[in-house]
Amino acid sequence: MESPEQELMNMLRRLPVPITITWRSGLYHWQCREESGSARGLVAATEDALRYLLSHPGMLLRIQEQES
């Protein structure tokens, strides 16, 4: 059985634009395409990554066009 934390990280990797979150040196590090960042908590790292993704709607449109 996976922890809720691991389930969340797996779900983020399965998004149309994958978000990868890893734990290193006491911080959660996120990466989404060419952008990356870090935060002290998993929720904060997830929020930062999603804010980045949502602030770049062109990225989402390109994914939708590729799926059509």
All heavy atoms as TSV, in Angstrom:
chain	resi	resn	atom	element	x	y	z
A	1	MET	N	N	0.845	-1.185	0.000
A	1	MET	CA	C	0.000	0.000	0.000
A	1	MET	C	C	0.889	1.246	0.000
A	1	MET	O	O	1.794	1.380	0.817
A	1	MET	CB	C	-0.894	-0.019	1.228
A	1	MET	CG	C	-1.894	1.075	1.249
A	1	MET	SD	S	-3.081	0.703	2.562
A	1	MET	CE	C	-3.612	2.322	2.925
A	2	GLU	N	N	0.590	2.147	-0.922
A	2	GLU	CA	C	1.372	3.388	-1.027
A	2	GLU	C	C	0.867	4.429	-0.041
A	2	GLU	O	O	-0.317	4.475	0.282
A	2	GLU	CB	C	1.255	3.966	-2.432
A	2	GLU	CG	C	1.988	3.192	-3.483
A	2	GLU	CD	C	1.876	3.834	-4.846
A	2	GLU	OE1	O	0.810	4.375	-5.172
A	2	GLU	OE2	O	2.868	3.789	-5.562
A	3	SER	N	N	1.777	5.278	0.377
A	3	SER	CA	C	1.399	6.384	1.248
A	3	SER	C	C	0.641	7.421	0.419
A	3	SER	O	O	0.801	7.482	-0.807
A	3	SER	CB	C	2.637	7.014	1.876
A	3	SER	OG	O	3.384	7.695	0.884
A	4	PRO	N	N	-0.189	8.252	1.055
A	4	PRO	CA	C	-0.860	9.322	0.322
A	4	PRO	C	C	0.132	10.230	-0.409
A	4	PRO	O	O	-0.132	10.687	-1.519
A	4	PRO	CB	C	-1.623	10.088	1.406
A	4	PRO	CG	C	-1.851	9.077	2.487
A	4	PRO	CD	C	-0.626	8.188	2.454
A	5	GLU	N	N	1.282	10.456	0.211
A	5	GLU	CA	C	2.317	11.285	-0.408
A	5	GLU	C	C	2.781	10.656	-1.736
A	5	GLU	O	O	2.879	11.324	-2.757
A	5	GLU	CB	C	3.484	11.414	0.564
A	5	GLU	CG	C	4.647	12.209	0.053
A	5	GLU	CD	C	5.770	12.266	1.070
A	5	GLU	OE1	O	6.512	11.269	1.196
A	5	GLU	OE2	O	5.895	13.306	1.745
A	6	GLN	N	N	3.048	9.349	-1.713
A	6	GLN	CA	C	3.504	8.669	-2.926
A	6	GLN	C	C	2.397	8.627	-3.975
A	6	GLN	O	O	2.661	8.785	-5.165
A	6	GLN	CB	C	3.981	7.248	-2.590
A	6	GLN	CG	C	4.684	6.579	-3.742
A	6	GLN	CD	C	5.927	7.341	-4.191
A	6	GLN	OE1	O	6.732	7.747	-3.362
A	6	GLN	NE2	N	6.078	7.534	-5.476
A	7	GLU	N	N	1.157	8.422	-3.551
A	7	GLU	CA	C	0.025	8.428	-4.486
A	7	GLU	C	C	-0.082	9.777	-5.190
A	7	GLU	O	O	-0.320	9.835	-6.402
A	7	GLU	CB	C	-1.275	8.114	-3.754
A	7	GLU	CG	C	-1.416	6.661	-3.364
A	7	GLU	CD	C	-2.758	6.389	-2.719
A	7	GLU	OE1	O	-3.783	6.821	-3.272
A	7	GLU	OE2	O	-2.774	5.738	-1.660
A	8	LEU	N	N	0.068	10.866	-4.445
A	8	LEU	CA	C	-0.003	12.202	-5.031
A	8	LEU	C	C	1.115	12.401	-6.046
A	8	LEU	O	O	0.882	12.870	-7.167
A	8	LEU	CB	C	0.082	13.276	-3.941
A	8	LEU	CG	C	0.161	14.720	-4.440
A	8	LEU	CD1	C	-1.098	15.102	-5.209
A	8	LEU	CD2	C	0.396	15.668	-3.292
A	9	MET	N	N	2.332	12.023	-5.692
A	9	MET	CA	C	3.462	12.204	-6.608
A	9	MET	C	C	3.280	11.355	-7.873
A	9	MET	O	O	3.596	11.812	-8.973
A	9	MET	CB	C	4.774	11.905	-5.897
A	9	MET	CG	C	5.134	13.000	-4.891
A	9	MET	SD	S	6.799	12.868	-4.244
A	9	MET	CE	C	6.546	11.778	-2.870
A	10	ASN	N	N	2.742	10.158	-7.733
A	10	ASN	CA	C	2.478	9.317	-8.905
A	10	ASN	C	C	1.410	9.932	-9.794
A	10	ASN	O	O	1.520	9.916	-11.021
A	10	ASN	CB	C	2.071	7.910	-8.478
A	10	ASN	CG	C	3.223	7.123	-7.903
A	10	ASN	OD1	O	4.383	7.416	-8.147
A	10	ASN	ND2	N	2.895	6.124	-7.100
A	11	MET	N	N	0.352	10.477	-9.188
A	11	MET	CA	C	-0.719	11.114	-9.962
A	11	MET	C	C	-0.181	12.310	-10.745
A	11	MET	O	O	-0.505	12.495	-11.919
A	11	MET	CB	C	-1.852	11.555	-9.023
A	11	MET	CG	C	-3.033	12.213	-9.718
A	11	MET	SD	S	-2.921	14.016	-9.987
A	11	MET	CE	C	-2.636	14.646	-8.375
A	12	LEU	N	N	0.674	13.112	-10.126
A	12	LEU	CA	C	1.230	14.286	-10.802
A	12	LEU	C	C	2.083	13.882	-12.008
A	12	LEU	O	O	2.081	14.558	-13.035
A	12	LEU	CB	C	2.067	15.120	-9.824
A	12	LEU	CG	C	1.278	15.824	-8.723
A	12	LEU	CD1	C	2.227	16.400	-7.684
A	12	LEU	CD2	C	0.369	16.883	-9.296
A	13	ARG	N	N	2.770	12.761	-11.912
A	13	ARG	CA	C	3.583	12.273	-13.039
A	13	ARG	C	C	2.718	11.798	-14.199
A	13	ARG	O	O	3.189	11.740	-15.328
A	13	ARG	CB	C	4.504	11.146	-12.585
A	13	ARG	CG	C	5.747	11.635	-11.887
A	13	ARG	CD	C	6.781	10.533	-11.756
A	13	ARG	NE	N	6.373	9.490	-10.849
A	13	ARG	CZ	C	6.661	9.449	-9.546
A	13	ARG	NH1	N	7.369	10.420	-9.008
A	13	ARG	NH2	N	6.259	8.464	-8.793
A	14	ARG	N	N	1.467	11.427	-13.928
A	14	ARG	CA	C	0.571	10.928	-14.985
A	14	ARG	C	C	-0.230	12.028	-15.669
A	14	ARG	O	O	-0.991	11.745	-16.598
A	14	ARG	CB	C	-0.378	9.883	-14.408
A	14	ARG	CG	C	0.298	8.596	-13.991
A	14	ARG	CD	C	-0.702	7.519	-13.632
A	14	ARG	NE	N	-1.668	7.921	-12.626
A	14	ARG	CZ	C	-1.566	7.689	-11.317
A	14	ARG	NH1	N	-0.497	7.070	-10.844
A	14	ARG	NH2	N	-2.506	8.076	-10.488
A	15	LEU	N	N	-0.079	13.276	-15.246
A	15	LEU	CA	C	-0.805	14.376	-15.890
A	15	LEU	C	C	-0.355	14.531	-17.345
A	15	LEU	O	O	0.752	14.117	-17.699
A	15	LEU	CB	C	-0.540	15.683	-15.134
A	15	LEU	CG	C	-1.116	15.788	-13.721
A	15	LEU	CD1	C	-0.634	17.077	-13.065
A	15	LEU	CD2	C	-2.623	15.709	-13.736
A	16	PRO	N	N	-1.187	15.143	-18.203
A	16	PRO	CA	C	-0.773	15.370	-19.600
A	16	PRO	C	C	0.550	16.138	-19.701
A	16	PRO	O	O	1.329	15.911	-20.612
A	16	PRO	CB	C	-1.929	16.172	-20.190
A	16	PRO	CG	C	-3.109	15.793	-19.356
A	16	PRO	CD	C	-2.562	15.575	-17.968
A	17	VAL	N	N	0.783	17.049	-18.782
A	17	VAL	CA	C	2.083	17.705	-18.650
A	17	VAL	C	C	2.612	17.243	-17.300
A	17	VAL	O	O	2.207	17.748	-16.258
A	17	VAL	CB	C	1.964	19.247	-18.697
A	17	VAL	CG1	C	3.327	19.887	-18.519
A	17	VAL	CG2	C	1.309	19.707	-19.986
A	18	PRO	N	N	3.501	16.249	-17.290
A	18	PRO	CA	C	3.932	15.643	-16.029
A	18	PRO	C	C	4.645	16.620	-15.098
A	18	PRO	O	O	5.399	17.478	-15.533
A	18	PRO	CB	C	4.899	14.541	-16.468
A	18	PRO	CG	C	4.662	14.344	-17.915
A	18	PRO	CD	C	4.117	15.622	-18.447
A	19	ILE	N	N	4.368	16.451	-13.825
A	19	ILE	CA	C	5.061	17.175	-12.767
A	19	ILE	C	C	5.769	16.123	-11.925
A	19	ILE	O	O	5.138	15.173	-11.453
A	19	ILE	CB	C	4.085	17.979	-11.894
A	19	ILE	CG1	C	3.389	19.055	-12.720
A	19	ILE	CG2	C	4.806	18.579	-10.690
A	19	ILE	CD1	C	2.245	19.755	-12.002
A	20	THR	N	N	7.056	16.276	-11.767
A	20	THR	CA	C	7.831	15.350	-10.953
A	20	THR	C	C	8.234	16.045	-9.666
A	20	THR	O	O	8.748	17.165	-9.697
A	20	THR	CB	C	9.100	14.900	-11.711
A	20	THR	OG1	O	8.699	14.302	-12.938
A	20	THR	CG2	C	9.900	13.901	-10.896
A	21	ILE	N	N	7.982	15.380	-8.546
A	21	ILE	CA	C	8.382	15.918	-7.246
A	21	ILE	C	C	9.245	14.863	-6.553
A	21	ILE	O	O	8.865	13.698	-6.471
A	21	ILE	CB	C	7.165	16.276	-6.374
A	21	ILE	CG1	C	6.337	17.370	-7.050
A	21	ILE	CG2	C	7.621	16.722	-4.981
A	21	ILE	CD1	C	5.115	17.798	-6.281
A	22	THR	N	N	10.399	15.296	-6.108
A	22	THR	CA	C	11.316	14.408	-5.392
A	22	THR	C	C	11.730	15.063	-4.077
A	22	THR	O	O	11.621	16.280	-3.916
A	22	THR	CB	C	12.574	14.111	-6.232
A	22	THR	OG1	O	13.202	15.346	-6.585
A	22	THR	CG2	C	12.235	13.340	-7.490
A	23	TRP	N	N	12.202	14.240	-3.163
A	23	TRP	CA	C	12.662	14.702	-1.841
A	23	TRP	C	C	14.179	14.575	-1.804
A	23	TRP	O	O	14.718	13.492	-2.003
A	23	TRP	CB	C	12.025	13.839	-0.761
A	23	TRP	CG	C	12.583	14.039	0.606
A	23	TRP	CD1	C	13.478	13.235	1.237
A	23	TRP	CD2	C	12.287	15.088	1.509
A	23	TRP	NE1	N	13.758	13.724	2.488
A	23	TRP	CE2	C	13.036	14.874	2.677
A	23	TRP	CE3	C	11.467	16.203	1.449
A	23	TRP	CZ2	C	12.988	15.713	3.764
A	23	TRP	CZ3	C	11.412	17.050	2.534
A	23	TRP	CH2	C	12.158	16.809	3.679
A	24	ARG	N	N	14.860	15.704	-1.605
A	24	ARG	CA	C	16.325	15.704	-1.510
A	24	ARG	C	C	16.774	16.796	-0.554
A	24	ARG	O	O	16.265	17.912	-0.605
A	24	ARG	CB	C	16.981	15.987	-2.874
A	24	ARG	CG	C	16.863	14.907	-3.889
A	24	ARG	CD	C	17.725	15.174	-5.131
A	24	ARG	NE	N	17.796	16.547	-5.578
A	24	ARG	CZ	C	16.960	17.126	-6.431
A	24	ARG	NH1	N	15.942	16.472	-6.929
A	24	ARG	NH2	N	17.136	18.379	-6.802
A	25	SER	N	N	17.718	16.462	0.258
A	25	SER	CA	C	18.371	17.435	1.145
A	25	SER	C	C	17.384	18.260	1.967
A	25	SER	O	O	17.547	19.467	2.135
A	25	SER	CB	C	19.268	18.368	0.321
A	25	SER	OG	O	20.200	17.633	-0.430
A	26	GLY	N	N	16.314	17.624	2.437
A	26	GLY	CA	C	15.361	18.304	3.298
A	26	GLY	C	C	14.354	19.179	2.582
A	26	GLY	O	O	13.613	19.918	3.226
A	27	LEU	N	N	14.295	19.110	1.248
A	27	LEU	CA	C	13.347	19.906	0.468
A	27	LEU	C	C	12.645	19.029	-0.568
A	27	LEU	O	O	13.188	18.026	-1.029
A	27	LEU	CB	C	14.057	21.037	-0.277
A	27	LEU	CG	C	14.666	22.155	0.539
A	27	LEU	CD1	C	15.474	23.083	-0.362
A	27	LEU	CD2	C	13.602	22.932	1.292
A	28	TYR	N	N	11.443	19.441	-0.936
A	28	TYR	CA	C	10.743	18.827	-2.061
A	28	TYR	C	C	11.099	19.630	-3.305
A	28	TYR	O	O	10.921	20.851	-3.335
A	28	TYR	CB	C	9.225	18.849	-1.847
A	28	TYR	CG	C	8.771	17.849	-0.809
A	28	TYR	CD1	C	8.651	18.204	0.520
A	28	TYR	CD2	C	8.470	16.548	-1.184
A	28	TYR	CE1	C	8.236	17.282	1.469
A	28	TYR	CE2	C	8.052	15.622	-0.250
A	28	TYR	CZ	C	7.936	15.995	1.074
A	28	TYR	OH	O	7.528	15.086	2.011
A	29	HIS	N	N	11.614	18.967	-4.322
A	29	HIS	CA	C	12.001	19.610	-5.577
A	29	HIS	C	C	10.998	19.207	-6.647
A	29	HIS	O	O	10.720	18.019	-6.819
A	29	HIS	CB	C	13.413	19.178	-5.988
A	29	HIS	CG	C	14.449	19.558	-4.988
A	29	HIS	ND1	N	15.136	20.741	-5.056
A	29	HIS	CD2	C	14.890	18.921	-3.877
A	29	HIS	CE1	C	15.969	20.815	-4.036
A	29	HIS	NE2	N	15.838	19.723	-3.306
A	30	TRP	N	N	10.465	20.185	-7.359
A	30	TRP	CA	C	9.516	19.888	-8.426
A	30	TRP	C	C	10.099	20.287	-9.770
A	30	TRP	O	O	10.938	21.171	-9.861
A	30	TRP	CB	C	8.173	20.589	-8.187
A	30	TRP	CG	C	8.223	22.090	-8.200
A	30	TRP	CD1	C	8.404	22.903	-7.115
A	30	TRP	CD2	C	8.101	22.946	-9.330
A	30	TRP	NE1	N	8.398	24.213	-7.509
A	30	TRP	CE2	C	8.215	24.278	-8.874
A	30	TRP	CE3	C	7.911	22.741	-10.684
A	30	TRP	CZ2	C	8.137	25.377	-9.719
A	30	TRP	CZ3	C	7.831	23.828	-11.528
A	30	TRP	CH2	C	7.939	25.131	-11.045
A	31	GLN	N	N	9.638	19.588	-10.803
A	31	GLN	CA	C	10.033	19.913	-12.169
A	31	GLN	C	C	8.838	19.697	-13.087
A	31	GLN	O	O	8.143	18.689	-12.997
A	31	GLN	CB	C	11.199	19.052	-12.633
A	31	GLN	CG	C	11.650	19.428	-14.025
A	31	GLN	CD	C	12.969	18.782	-14.388
A	31	GLN	OE1	O	13.504	17.974	-13.648
A	31	GLN	NE2	N	13.473	19.142	-15.538
A	32	CYS	N	N	8.620	20.671	-13.944
A	32	CYS	CA	C	7.555	20.624	-14.938
A	32	CYS	C	C	8.117	21.233	-16.219
A	32	CYS	O	O	8.386	22.430	-16.271
A	32	CYS	CB	C	6.342	21.407	-14.449
A	32	CYS	SG	S	4.954	21.386	-15.581
A	33	ARG	N	N	8.330	20.374	-17.204
A	33	ARG	CA	C	9.013	20.772	-18.437
A	33	ARG	C	C	10.372	21.363	-18.081
A	33	ARG	O	O	11.125	20.747	-17.380
A	33	ARG	CB	C	8.163	21.736	-19.268
A	33	ARG	CG	C	6.856	21.180	-19.741
A	33	ARG	CD	C	7.094	20.134	-20.791
A	33	ARG	NE	N	5.813	19.552	-21.182
A	33	ARG	CZ	C	5.590	19.040	-22.338
A	33	ARG	NH1	N	6.507	19.035	-23.252
A	33	ARG	NH2	N	4.417	18.500	-22.592
A	34	GLU	N	N	10.647	22.574	-18.540
A	34	GLU	CA	C	11.975	23.156	-18.307
A	34	GLU	C	C	12.063	23.955	-17.008
A	34	GLU	O	O	13.128	24.426	-16.640
A	34	GLU	CB	C	12.387	24.043	-19.488
A	34	GLU	CG	C	11.522	25.269	-19.681
A	34	GLU	CD	C	10.213	25.031	-20.411
A	34	GLU	OE1	O	10.030	23.984	-21.034
A	34	GLU	OE2	O	9.351	25.930	-20.353
A	35	GLU	N	N	10.974	24.082	-16.290
A	35	GLU	CA	C	10.967	24.869	-15.054
A	35	GLU	C	C	11.086	23.951	-13.835
A	35	GLU	O	O	10.624	22.819	-13.850
A	35	GLU	CB	C	9.663	25.678	-14.973
A	35	GLU	CG	C	9.619	26.687	-13.863
A	35	GLU	CD	C	10.621	27.821	-14.025
A	35	GLU	OE1	O	10.959	28.167	-15.169
A	35	GLU	OE2	O	11.073	28.349	-12.997
A	36	SER	N	N	11.705	24.464	-12.787
A	36	SER	CA	C	11.814	23.686	-11.557
A	36	SER	C	C	11.865	24.630	-10.364
A	36	SER	O	O	12.071	25.834	-10.512
A	36	SER	CB	C	13.064	22.807	-11.591
A	36	SER	OG	O	14.219	23.607	-11.661
A	37	GLY	N	N	11.655	24.060	-9.196
A	37	GLY	CA	C	11.704	24.843	-7.974
A	37	GLY	C	C	11.753	23.910	-6.782
A	37	GLY	O	O	11.799	22.689	-6.932
A	38	SER	N	N	11.718	24.479	-5.599
A	38	SER	CA	C	11.741	23.661	-4.393
A	38	SER	C	C	10.950	24.349	-3.292
A	38	SER	O	O	10.719	25.560	-3.336
A	38	SER	CB	C	13.178	23.400	-3.932
A	38	SER	OG	O	13.822	24.616	-3.644
A	39	ALA	N	N	10.534	23.545	-2.330
A	39	ALA	CA	C	9.767	24.046	-1.192
A	39	ALA	C	C	9.995	23.113	-0.011
A	39	ALA	O	O	10.399	21.965	-0.178
A	39	ALA	CB	C	8.277	24.113	-1.544
A	40	ARG	N	N	9.708	23.605	1.174
A	40	ARG	CA	C	9.910	22.802	2.386
A	40	ARG	C	C	8.858	21.710	2.540
A	40	ARG	O	O	9.112	20.681	3.151
A	40	ARG	CB	C	9.893	23.690	3.617
A	40	ARG	CG	C	11.097	24.576	3.706
A	40	ARG	CD	C	11.234	25.118	5.120
A	40	ARG	NE	N	12.440	25.901	5.242
A	40	ARG	CZ	C	13.632	25.395	5.527
A	40	ARG	NH1	N	13.765	24.108	5.709
A	40	ARG	NH2	N	14.681	26.172	5.624
A	41	GLY	N	N	7.657	21.931	2.000
A	41	GLY	CA	C	6.581	20.957	2.156
A	41	GLY	C	C	6.062	20.456	0.827
A	41	GLY	O	O	6.192	21.126	-0.203
A	42	LEU	N	N	5.452	19.272	0.837
A	42	LEU	CA	C	4.896	18.684	-0.377
A	42	LEU	C	C	3.760	19.528	-0.942
A	42	LEU	O	O	3.692	19.749	-2.154
A	42	LEU	CB	C	4.407	17.261	-0.093
A	42	LEU	CG	C	3.752	16.535	-1.263
A	42	LEU	CD1	C	4.700	16.414	-2.441
A	42	LEU	CD2	C	3.251	15.172	-0.814
A	43	VAL	N	N	2.893	20.022	-0.084
A	43	VAL	CA	C	1.766	20.835	-0.561
A	43	VAL	C	C	2.279	22.109	-1.229
A	43	VAL	O	O	1.813	22.491	-2.304
A	43	VAL	CB	C	0.783	21.159	0.594
A	43	VAL	CG1	C	-0.273	22.153	0.146
A	43	VAL	CG2	C	0.139	19.878	1.103
A	44	ALA	N	N	3.257	22.753	-0.633
A	44	ALA	CA	C	3.808	23.982	-1.212
A	44	ALA	C	C	4.485	23.702	-2.554
A	44	ALA	O	O	4.334	24.470	-3.509
A	44	ALA	CB	C	4.794	24.637	-0.254
A	45	ALA	N	N	5.214	22.595	-2.656
A	45	ALA	CA	C	5.868	22.244	-3.923
A	45	ALA	C	C	4.825	21.952	-4.997
A	45	ALA	O	O	4.970	22.378	-6.150
A	45	ALA	CB	C	6.781	21.040	-3.725
A	46	THR	N	N	3.766	21.240	-4.624
A	46	THR	CA	C	2.696	20.938	-5.574
A	46	THR	C	C	2.019	22.216	-6.036
A	46	THR	O	O	1.769	22.405	-7.231
A	46	THR	CB	C	1.662	19.990	-4.926
A	46	THR	OG1	O	2.331	18.802	-4.489
A	46	THR	CG2	C	0.557	19.632	-5.895
A	47	GLU	N	N	1.737	23.103	-5.106
A	47	GLU	CA	C	1.113	24.378	-5.460
A	47	GLU	C	C	2.003	25.194	-6.400
A	47	GLU	O	O	1.523	25.733	-7.406
A	47	GLU	CB	C	0.806	25.195	-4.204
A	47	GLU	CG	C	0.142	26.528	-4.526
A	47	GLU	CD	C	-0.169	27.338	-3.281
A	47	GLU	OE1	O	0.106	26.891	-2.155
A	47	GLU	OE2	O	-0.698	28.456	-3.464
A	48	ASP	N	N	3.285	25.269	-6.109
A	48	ASP	CA	C	4.208	26.016	-6.966
A	48	ASP	C	C	4.220	25.446	-8.385
A	48	ASP	O	O	4.177	26.183	-9.364
A	48	ASP	CB	C	5.631	25.989	-6.401
A	48	ASP	CG	C	5.795	26.804	-5.138
A	48	ASP	OD1	O	4.873	27.573	-4.781
A	48	ASP	OD2	O	6.858	26.666	-4.497
A	49	ALA	N	N	4.284	24.123	-8.493
A	49	ALA	CA	C	4.324	23.482	-9.807
A	49	ALA	C	C	3.016	23.709	-10.565
A	49	ALA	O	O	3.033	24.013	-11.767
A	49	ALA	CB	C	4.592	21.994	-9.648
A	50	LEU	N	N	1.892	23.586	-9.891
A	50	LEU	CA	C	0.602	23.811	-10.550
A	50	LEU	C	C	0.424	25.275	-10.949
A	50	LEU	O	O	-0.117	25.568	-12.018
A	50	LEU	CB	C	-0.550	23.342	-9.654
A	50	LEU	CG	C	-0.646	21.828	-9.465
A	50	LEU	CD1	C	-1.684	21.494	-8.403
A	50	LEU	CD2	C	-0.966	21.137	-10.781
A	51	ARG	N	N	0.880	26.187	-10.109
A	51	ARG	CA	C	0.812	27.609	-10.472
A	51	ARG	C	C	1.647	27.886	-11.728
A	51	ARG	O	O	1.233	28.625	-12.608
A	51	ARG	CB	C	1.292	28.501	-9.327
A	51	ARG	CG	C	0.291	28.647	-8.223
A	51	ARG	CD	C	0.783	29.621	-7.155
A	51	ARG	NE	N	-0.149	29.695	-6.069
A	51	ARG	CZ	C	-1.253	30.440	-6.074
A	51	ARG	NH1	N	-1.545	31.168	-7.128
A	51	ARG	NH2	N	-2.054	30.441	-5.034
A	52	TYR	N	N	2.827	27.269	-11.799
A	52	TYR	CA	C	3.647	27.423	-13.001
A	52	TYR	C	C	2.886	26.896	-14.216
A	52	TYR	O	O	2.786	27.575	-15.238
A	52	TYR	CB	C	4.979	26.668	-12.851
A	52	TYR	CG	C	5.671	26.517	-14.174
A	52	TYR	CD1	C	6.316	27.600	-14.760
A	52	TYR	CD2	C	5.623	25.322	-14.870
A	52	TYR	CE1	C	6.908	27.480	-16.007
A	52	TYR	CE2	C	6.221	25.194	-16.111
A	52	TYR	CZ	C	6.859	26.275	-16.678
A	52	TYR	OH	O	7.428	26.165	-17.912
A	53	LEU	N	N	2.348	25.708	-14.105
A	53	LEU	CA	C	1.642	25.092	-15.230
A	53	LEU	C	C	0.444	25.932	-15.666
A	53	LEU	O	O	0.246	26.181	-16.859
A	53	LEU	CB	C	1.191	23.686	-14.831
A	53	LEU	CG	C	0.571	22.829	-15.906
A	53	LEU	CD1	C	1.534	22.625	-17.068
A	53	LEU	CD2	C	0.147	21.494	-15.323
A	54	LEU	N	N	-0.326	26.407	-14.711
A	54	LEU	CA	C	-1.517	27.201	-15.037
A	54	LEU	C	C	-1.173	28.593	-15.560
A	54	LEU	O	O	-1.978	29.209	-16.255
A	54	LEU	CB	C	-2.427	27.308	-13.816
A	54	LEU	CG	C	-3.081	25.990	-13.401
A	54	LEU	CD1	C	-3.789	26.143	-12.070
A	54	LEU	CD2	C	-4.025	25.481	-14.478
A	55	SER	N	N	0.007	29.082	-15.254
A	55	SER	CA	C	0.404	30.408	-15.756
A	55	SER	C	C	0.941	30.327	-17.187
A	55	SER	O	O	1.279	31.357	-17.768
A	55	SER	CB	C	1.441	31.048	-14.831
A	55	SER	OG	O	2.670	30.355	-14.921
A	56	HIS	N	N	1.024	29.130	-17.745
A	56	HIS	CA	C	1.490	28.921	-19.112
A	56	HIS	C	C	0.431	28.156	-19.908
A	56	HIS	O	O	0.633	26.986	-20.248
A	56	HIS	CB	C	2.823	28.161	-19.114
A	56	HIS	CG	C	3.939	28.951	-18.530
A	56	HIS	ND1	N	4.146	29.034	-17.167
A	56	HIS	CD2	C	4.881	29.705	-19.111
A	56	HIS	CE1	C	5.182	29.815	-16.948
A	56	HIS	NE2	N	5.646	30.234	-18.102
A	57	PRO	N	N	-0.722	28.805	-20.191
A	57	PRO	CA	C	-1.811	28.092	-20.864
A	57	PRO	C	C	-1.425	27.596	-22.258
A	57	PRO	O	O	-1.977	26.624	-22.738
A	57	PRO	CB	C	-2.942	29.117	-20.922
A	57	PRO	CG	C	-2.281	30.440	-20.732
A	57	PRO	CD	C	-1.056	30.188	-19.911
A	58	GLY	N	N	-0.468	28.226	-22.910
A	58	GLY	CA	C	-0.029	27.769	-24.223
A	58	GLY	C	C	0.502	26.351	-24.167
A	58	GLY	O	O	0.343	25.570	-25.107
A	59	MET	N	N	1.125	25.994	-23.066
A	59	MET	CA	C	1.654	24.645	-22.894
A	59	MET	C	C	0.507	23.634	-22.900
A	59	MET	O	O	0.578	22.595	-23.535
A	59	MET	CB	C	2.427	24.563	-21.580
A	59	MET	CG	C	3.157	23.259	-21.384
A	59	MET	SD	S	4.020	23.162	-19.807
A	59	MET	CE	C	5.011	24.621	-19.838
A	60	LEU	N	N	-0.575	23.979	-22.223
A	60	LEU	CA	C	-1.723	23.084	-22.167
A	60	LEU	C	C	-2.409	22.988	-23.529
A	60	LEU	O	O	-2.861	21.925	-23.929
A	60	LEU	CB	C	-2.717	23.576	-21.109
A	60	LEU	CG	C	-2.198	23.556	-19.675
A	60	LEU	CD1	C	-3.198	24.220	-18.744
A	60	LEU	CD2	C	-1.898	22.144	-19.221
A	61	LEU	N	N	-2.478	24.099	-24.258
A	61	LEU	CA	C	-3.096	24.072	-25.579
A	61	LEU	C	C	-2.299	23.188	-26.538
A	61	LEU	O	O	-2.879	22.463	-27.344
A	61	LEU	CB	C	-3.210	25.490	-26.145
A	61	LEU	CG	C	-4.221	26.401	-25.448
A	61	LEU	CD1	C	-4.133	27.822	-26.005
A	61	LEU	CD2	C	-5.618	25.852	-25.610
A	62	ARG	N	N	-0.977	23.244	-26.479
A	62	ARG	CA	C	-0.152	22.391	-27.340
A	62	ARG	C	C	-0.415	20.922	-27.052
A	62	ARG	O	O	-0.465	20.099	-27.960
A	62	ARG	CB	C	1.325	22.730	-27.170
A	62	ARG	CG	C	1.727	24.018	-27.853
A	62	ARG	CD	C	3.236	24.162	-27.908
A	62	ARG	NE	N	3.877	24.198	-26.609
A	62	ARG	CZ	C	4.049	25.299	-25.880
A	62	ARG	NH1	N	3.621	26.463	-26.313
A	62	ARG	NH2	N	4.665	25.238	-24.710
A	63	ILE	N	N	-0.595	20.570	-25.793
A	63	ILE	CA	C	-0.888	19.174	-25.422
A	63	ILE	C	C	-2.230	18.767	-26.019
A	63	ILE	O	O	-2.364	17.699	-26.590
A	63	ILE	CB	C	-0.909	19.006	-23.882
A	63	ILE	CG1	C	0.469	19.273	-23.323
A	63	ILE	CG2	C	-1.395	17.634	-23.490
A	63	ILE	CD1	C	1.537	18.302	-23.744
A	64	GLN	N	N	-3.251	19.621	-25.912
A	64	GLN	CA	C	-4.567	19.316	-26.455
A	64	GLN	C	C	-4.509	19.149	-27.964
A	64	GLN	O	O	-5.151	18.266	-28.517
A	64	GLN	CB	C	-5.564	20.403	-26.063
A	64	GLN	CG	C	-5.905	20.396	-24.592
A	64	GLN	CD	C	-6.773	21.580	-24.191
A	64	GLN	OE1	O	-6.886	22.561	-24.903
A	64	GLN	NE2	N	-7.372	21.488	-23.030
A	65	GLU	N	N	-3.730	19.991	-28.646
A	65	GLU	CA	C	-3.615	19.883	-30.095
A	65	GLU	C	C	-2.945	18.582	-30.491
A	65	GLU	O	O	-3.332	17.960	-31.486
A	65	GLU	CB	C	-2.809	21.073	-30.645
A	65	GLU	CG	C	-3.558	22.386	-30.575
A	65	GLU	CD	C	-2.678	23.586	-30.914
A	65	GLU	OE1	O	-1.471	23.400	-31.158
A	65	GLU	OE2	O	-3.218	24.700	-30.915
A	66	GLN	N	N	-1.963	18.141	-29.747
A	66	GLN	CA	C	-1.256	16.886	-30.053
A	66	GLN	C	C	-2.187	15.695	-29.863
A	66	GLN	O	O	-2.056	14.693	-30.548
A	66	GLN	CB	C	-0.031	16.738	-29.160
A	66	GLN	CG	C	1.064	17.707	-29.499
A	66	GLN	CD	C	2.202	17.657	-28.489
A	66	GLN	OE1	O	2.148	16.903	-27.517
A	66	GLN	NE2	N	3.213	18.459	-28.716
A	67	GLU	N	N	-3.125	15.792	-28.915
A	67	GLU	CA	C	-4.047	14.692	-28.663
A	67	GLU	C	C	-5.160	14.608	-29.689
A	67	GLU	O	O	-5.785	13.576	-29.830
A	67	GLU	CB	C	-4.650	14.823	-27.252
A	67	GLU	CG	C	-3.629	14.610	-26.160
A	67	GLU	CD	C	-4.207	14.834	-24.774
A	67	GLU	OE1	O	-5.328	15.364	-24.663
A	67	GLU	OE2	O	-3.524	14.502	-23.794
A	68	SER	N	N	-5.395	15.688	-30.426
A	68	SER	CA	C	-6.489	15.710	-31.423
A	68	SER	C	C	-6.112	14.963	-32.686
A	68	SER	O	O	-5.037	14.726	-33.042
A	68	SER	CB	C	-6.841	17.144	-31.801
A	68	SER	OG	O	-7.300	17.823	-30.665
